[in-house]
Amino acid sequence: MVFFATLSATAAGEEKNFVSLFDGSTLSGWTAEMKSQWSVKDGNIVPETVVYGWLRSNELYRDFQLKLEFRTAHDGNSGVFLRSAKEGLPHETGYELQIYDLHPKGFATGSLVNVAVAKKFVTRNGKWHAFDITCQGDHFIIKLDGRKVLDAHDGHSREGYIGLQVNPRKPIGFRHIRIRKL
């Protein structure tokens, strides 16, 4: 894990209880859903498809802290699915943590779509951004680049899969995905 080798001693100590969900070179531990296709390029997970879909973790999670980095372009529109079911639409069976600054209903990046609106934060600049997501019981805390953008409660889904969303022709990349069960 090259990523962990580059961390400072303090950061490495904070990361010791986390398990990597992405090894930086394969999609081992993940399953493509809804006819989507994914690949690994330059150590990043990227979609290789022009259809809506998602890449699902093979393991179910209940209470956890999830950290990951994402990068999108000006017209990017994606998300991270939390506690979603295998069957049905992942944003309905679980939660969609939005990655889309221009959402027409105000659920911009950092929001839980149709549940809670996050504080405004611009991410459509082609730079890498970091999510720190805590899901414990009905409580969700979302940090974006170290800043808390959402603190909400909702009991709709208590267990499910982690997922990465792809929308047709919307660029997105994910890396450094790690989780700690609570």
N, C-alpha and C positions, 0 to 999 in steps of 0.2 A: 504494500500500500504506500505508494510514493507520497500521497497527500499527507499522511500522518507524519512521515519523516521530515516534512518541511515545516511543521508547526513548532512554535516556541515551546519551551518546557512547561509553561503555565497552561497554554492551550492544549498541549498533549495530555496533561493531567486531567483537564476538564473533559476530554474526549474518551478517556479510558473505559468508561462504561457503555460506550456506543458500539454498535455492531454495524459494519458496512453492508448496505443493501446493493451496492454497485461496486464491482471490482475495478472499474476503469477500462476494461477491455472486452468484456462479454456481457450478454444479457442473462446470464445464469441467475436463476431465482425470480425471473420475470416471465409473464405470459402476455402476448399481444392479444387484444380483444377487438371485436367488431371489425374484422378484416383489416385492421391497421398493421403497418409494417414499421419496424424500428431497427436501428443499427447503432453501432458505436463508432464514432469518428473523433480522432484526436482526444480520446479520453472522455467524451461526452455522449450521452444518450440523445439521439436525434430521430425524428420521424422520417420515414422513407415512403410516405404515402400521401395521397391527395384525398383521402376519405376521413371522416370523423372516426375517432376511436381512442383507445387508451392502452397503456402498458400497465399491467396489474402485477403486484407482488404475489408470489406464490403462497405467502403466509398471511394468516389473519392476525389483526392487531386490535387490542382493546384500548388500554391506557398506555400512552407513549409520548416521548419527545422525539420529533423527527427534524433533522437538519438536512438541508440541501441547498444547492445553488442552481440558479436558472439564468438564462439570457434570452431575450427576445428583441425583435426589431420594432420599429415604429408602429407597424400594423400587426404586431403579434397578438395572439389570443389563445391562451392555454389555461391550464390549471393543474392543481394537485388534488387528487381525490383522496378523501379520508374516510375510513370505515365504510367503504362501498361494498355492495354485494356483487357476486360474479354475474348473476342474471339481472336483467333490467338496466336502466340507465344509471350509471354510477353517481351522477349529480343528484339523482332522486333517491336512490337507495342509501346513500351516504351523504357526504358533503363535498362541495367543490370549493377549494381554496383558489380564488381567482388570480389569474395572471393576465390582466387586460385593463389598462389604464382608462380606456374610453367606454366602459360598459354603459349602455344606454339607460339602465335603471339605477345607476349609481353604485353598483357592486364592483368597484374598481379593485385593482391588485391589493391582496391582503384580506379581502372580504370573503365571508362564507356566503356564496350565492343563495339568494332568497332566504337568508337567515339573519345576517348581521353585516352592516357596512363598516369598512375600515377607514381609518384616517387616510387622507390623500397622500400618495407617494408615487412619484414618476419612475417607471422602470423600462419604458419603451425606448431606451437609448442605446441598445446594443452592448451594454456593459453587463458583467456578471453581478447578480444580486443574491443575497442569502436569506432564506426563510429559516426561522427557528419556531417550530410548531409544537405546542403542548396540548394534548387531548387527554383529559383526565375526568372520567365520569361525564357529566354534561358541560364541563368547563373547557373552553378553548382560549388559549393565549397565542397570538400570532405576533412574532417579531420579524421585521423586515430590515435587513442591514443593521441589526442591533437595536432598532427603535420599535417599541410596542405600538402596533397599529390596530390591534383588535383584542378585546377581552370580552368574551360573550359566553352565554349559556344556552344550550339546546340539547334535548334528550332524544332527538329523532333516531339516531343510530348509535349504538354502544360498542359495536364490533364490526370489523370488515377489513377489506384490503386497502392498501395504499396504491394509488394509481397516478400515472402521468398522462395528461390529456394532449391530443393532437386535434387541431381543427384544420380543415382543408386550406392549403396554401398559406398557412400562418407559421412563420419560423419560430422555433423554440429549441433550446438545448438544456440538458440537465446534467449535473455532475455532483460529486462528493455527497452522495446520499447515504445517510447513516441514521440509525434509530436506537433508542434506549427505551426498553419497556419499563413502565412505572408500576 
